[in-house]
């Protein structure tokens, strides 16, 4: 079976003593399966701990985000995502022992849930909160949709417009009442849906993942237009004070199975490549409402864990100390309420 991202010699960490909260990574054990488009691979706590240690960066805490791993095989369909929370709590408990280094991996958990079920999702959310042992901070629903499909899988027509449905809005309101946040990943053509949801549930903390991924898969020559649409959508979304943005996810390849591509670009190249995406987000949201994320292992398609954080430090080099603190740890601590962890 394939393992996680290949072990590579890391770059020397820039500004290595700066505390970092990584607010977005995954843990998984993807098995080989007949006919599956997924590349078999393992990325569990020991892999993440080694990745963090090898990077040389001062990663002090992480947020483990759902990825559909370890769902229960049996029981009601509604409750199957509970298995992932149980799995992530176990990984977090192992990390909390200190046997895997000083970084507290999975200190907070973002679970998966089908919010389109509306109020019917409540039993799952309550069970996830109990299973997380105080670590549950929010939910991420499956909302990303593009006509060309994702990660080698064909387009699922029923996924279009999910965030606009009455059921999804009702599920989002349930999250608000429970004091949980909502992570959303979408492509730039869907950012308007995020804005509409933020207006419909203004008391809900919404975190847009992966800078609202610009979809550049259209006709040749359309990339400039797509980027212009993305910038306009980001500016409009920033008018909603209940929305923050994660800056990351810019290195994954949405056109191929995760793990099938691994480029090892140095941080100088990554910074140059990603600056046109980072600058408009910071201009619109400011560092107080933005947070750097590794999105590892998917972003290993472009660079190593250490190079990703070095690229962010290069991009942020001209910012003030307060702004850097917000981007690398402060906003994540506030958004995910990390001061409330045991």
NORHU-V808373 format. One record per backbone hydrogen bond with DSSP energy under -0.5 kcal/mol. CO is the residue of the C=O (numbers start at 0). NH is the residue of the N-H. E is the energy in kcal/mol with one decimal. If there is no record, write none. Layout:
BEGIN
co->CO nh->NH e->E
co->CO nh->NH e->E
END
This chain:
BEGIN
co->5 nh->7 e->-0.5
co->12 nh->15 e->-0.6
co->14 nh->17 e->-1.9
co->17 nh->57 e->-0.5
co->19 nh->21 e->-0.6
co->19 nh->59 e->-2.6
co->19 nh->60 e->-1.1
co->20 nh->22 e->-0.9
co->21 nh->62 e->-2.4
co->23 nh->294 e->-2.1
co->23 nh->295 e->-0.7
co->24 nh->64 e->-2.7
co->27 nh->42 e->-3.3
co->28 nh->30 e->-0.7
co->29 nh->40 e->-1.5
co->32 nh->35 e->-2.2
co->37 nh->39 e->-0.5
co->40 nh->29 e->-3.0
co->41 nh->3 e->-0.7
co->42 nh->27 e->-2.6
co->43 nh->46 e->-0.5
co->43 nh->47 e->-2.4
co->44 nh->48 e->-3.1
co->45 nh->49 e->-2.2
co->46 nh->50 e->-2.3
co->47 nh->51 e->-2.7
co->48 nh->52 e->-2.4
co->49 nh->53 e->-2.7
co->50 nh->54 e->-1.3
co->51 nh->55 e->-0.8
co->52 nh->55 e->-0.7
co->56 nh->58 e->-1.8
co->57 nh->19 e->-2.4
co->57 nh->59 e->-0.7
co->59 nh->103 e->-2.1
co->60 nh->21 e->-2.2
co->61 nh->63 e->-0.5
co->61 nh->106 e->-1.1
co->61 nh->107 e->-1.2
co->62 nh->24 e->-1.2
co->62 nh->64 e->-0.5
co->63 nh->109 e->-2.5
co->67 nh->70 e->-0.5
co->75 nh->78 e->-0.8
co->75 nh->79 e->-0.6
co->76 nh->79 e->-1.1
co->78 nh->81 e->-1.8
co->79 nh->71 e->-2.3
co->79 nh->82 e->-1.6
co->80 nh->83 e->-1.0
co->80 nh->84 e->-1.0
co->81 nh->85 e->-2.1
co->82 nh->86 e->-2.1
co->83 nh->87 e->-2.7
co->84 nh->88 e->-2.6
co->85 nh->89 e->-1.7
co->86 nh->90 e->-2.0
co->87 nh->91 e->-2.5
co->88 nh->92 e->-2.5
co->89 nh->93 e->-2.0
co->90 nh->94 e->-2.1
co->91 nh->95 e->-2.5
co->92 nh->96 e->-0.7
co->93 nh->96 e->-0.9
co->93 nh->98 e->-0.5
co->94 nh->97 e->-1.9
co->97 nh->100 e->-1.2
co->102 nh->104 e->-1.2
co->103 nh->61 e->-1.9
co->103 nh->106 e->-1.1
co->107 nh->63 e->-2.3
co->108 nh->110 e->-0.6
co->108 nh->136 e->-2.7
co->108 nh->137 e->-1.1
co->109 nh->65 e->-1.8
co->110 nh->139 e->-3.3
co->112 nh->114 e->-1.2
co->113 nh->116 e->-1.6
co->114 nh->117 e->-2.2
co->114 nh->170 e->-0.5
co->116 nh->119 e->-1.5
co->117 nh->120 e->-1.9
co->118 nh->121 e->-1.8
co->120 nh->123 e->-0.6
co->120 nh->124 e->-2.0
co->121 nh->125 e->-2.6
co->122 nh->126 e->-2.0
co->123 nh->127 e->-2.7
co->124 nh->128 e->-2.3
co->125 nh->129 e->-1.9
co->126 nh->130 e->-2.5
co->127 nh->131 e->-2.0
co->128 nh->132 e->-0.5
co->128 nh->133 e->-0.9
co->129 nh->132 e->-0.9
co->131 nh->134 e->-0.8
co->134 nh->108 e->-2.6
co->136 nh->180 e->-2.0
co->137 nh->110 e->-2.4
co->138 nh->182 e->-2.8
co->139 nh->112 e->-0.9
co->140 nh->142 e->-1.0
co->140 nh->184 e->-0.5
co->145 nh->148 e->-2.2
co->149 nh->152 e->-2.8
co->152 nh->149 e->-1.0
co->154 nh->156 e->-0.7
co->155 nh->158 e->-2.3
co->156 nh->159 e->-1.5
co->158 nh->161 e->-1.3
co->160 nh->163 e->-1.5
co->161 nh->164 e->-1.7
co->164 nh->168 e->-2.0
co->165 nh->169 e->-2.2
co->166 nh->170 e->-2.3
co->167 nh->171 e->-2.5
co->168 nh->172 e->-2.2
co->169 nh->173 e->-1.6
co->170 nh->174 e->-1.8
co->171 nh->175 e->-2.1
co->172 nh->176 e->-2.0
co->173 nh->177 e->-1.5
co->174 nh->178 e->-0.6
co->174 nh->179 e->-2.4
co->175 nh->178 e->-1.2
co->180 nh->138 e->-2.0
co->181 nh->206 e->-2.8
co->182 nh->140 e->-1.0
co->183 nh->208 e->-3.3
co->186 nh->189 e->-2.8
co->187 nh->190 e->-1.2
co->189 nh->192 e->-1.3
co->189 nh->193 e->-1.3
co->190 nh->194 e->-2.2
co->191 nh->195 e->-2.1
co->192 nh->196 e->-2.3
co->193 nh->197 e->-2.6
co->194 nh->198 e->-2.0
co->195 nh->199 e->-2.0
co->196 nh->200 e->-2.2
co->198 nh->201 e->-0.6
co->200 nh->203 e->-1.9
co->203 nh->205 e->-0.7
co->204 nh->181 e->-2.6
co->205 nh->207 e->-0.5
co->205 nh->243 e->-2.4
co->206 nh->183 e->-2.6
co->206 nh->208 e->-0.6
co->207 nh->245 e->-3.1
co->208 nh->211 e->-2.0
co->209 nh->212 e->-0.7
co->212 nh->187 e->-2.2
co->213 nh->215 e->-0.9
co->218 nh->221 e->-2.1
co->221 nh->225 e->-2.4
co->222 nh->226 e->-2.6
co->223 nh->227 e->-2.0
co->224 nh->228 e->-2.4
co->225 nh->229 e->-2.5
co->226 nh->230 e->-2.6
co->227 nh->231 e->-2.1
co->228 nh->232 e->-2.3
co->229 nh->233 e->-2.5
co->230 nh->234 e->-2.3
co->231 nh->235 e->-2.1
co->232 nh->236 e->-2.6
co->233 nh->237 e->-2.0
co->235 nh->238 e->-1.5
co->236 nh->239 e->-2.3
co->238 nh->240 e->-0.8
co->239 nh->242 e->-1.6
co->241 nh->205 e->-2.9
co->243 nh->207 e->-3.0
co->244 nh->290 e->-1.9
co->245 nh->210 e->-2.2
co->245 nh->247 e->-0.9
co->246 nh->292 e->-2.2
co->251 nh->253 e->-0.7
co->252 nh->255 e->-1.1
co->253 nh->150 e->-3.5
co->256 nh->259 e->-2.0
co->257 nh->38 e->-0.7
co->265 nh->268 e->-0.6
co->265 nh->269 e->-2.2
co->266 nh->270 e->-2.9
co->267 nh->271 e->-1.8
co->268 nh->272 e->-2.4
co->269 nh->273 e->-2.6
co->270 nh->274 e->-1.9
co->273 nh->276 e->-1.8
co->273 nh->277 e->-2.0
co->274 nh->278 e->-2.7
co->276 nh->280 e->-0.9
co->277 nh->281 e->-2.4
co->278 nh->282 e->-2.5
co->279 nh->283 e->-1.9
co->280 nh->284 e->-3.2
co->280 nh->285 e->-0.5
co->281 nh->285 e->-1.7
co->285 nh->288 e->-1.9
co->286 nh->289 e->-1.3
co->288 nh->244 e->-2.0
co->290 nh->246 e->-2.8
co->291 nh->22 e->-0.7
co->294 nh->298 e->-2.5
co->295 nh->25 e->-2.5
co->296 nh->299 e->-2.5
co->297 nh->300 e->-1.6
co->298 nh->301 e->-2.0
co->298 nh->302 e->-1.3
co->300 nh->262 e->-1.6
co->301 nh->264 e->-2.1
co->303 nh->307 e->-2.2
co->304 nh->308 e->-1.9
co->305 nh->309 e->-2.3
co->306 nh->310 e->-2.5
co->307 nh->311 e->-1.8
co->308 nh->312 e->-2.0
co->309 nh->313 e->-2.2
co->310 nh->314 e->-2.3
co->311 nh->315 e->-2.2
co->313 nh->316 e->-1.1
co->315 nh->318 e->-2.0
co->319 nh->323 e->-2.4
co->320 nh->324 e->-2.5
co->321 nh->325 e->-2.0
co->322 nh->326 e->-2.2
co->323 nh->327 e->-2.6
co->324 nh->328 e->-1.9
co->324 nh->329 e->-3.4
co->325 nh->330 e->-2.5
co->325 nh->331 e->-0.5
co->326 nh->291 e->-2.2
co->327 nh->20 e->-2.8
co->328 nh->332 e->-2.5
co->329 nh->333 e->-2.1
co->330 nh->334 e->-3.1
co->331 nh->335 e->-2.4
co->332 nh->337 e->-2.0
co->333 nh->336 e->-0.9
co->336 nh->339 e->-1.5
co->337 nh->340 e->-1.3
END
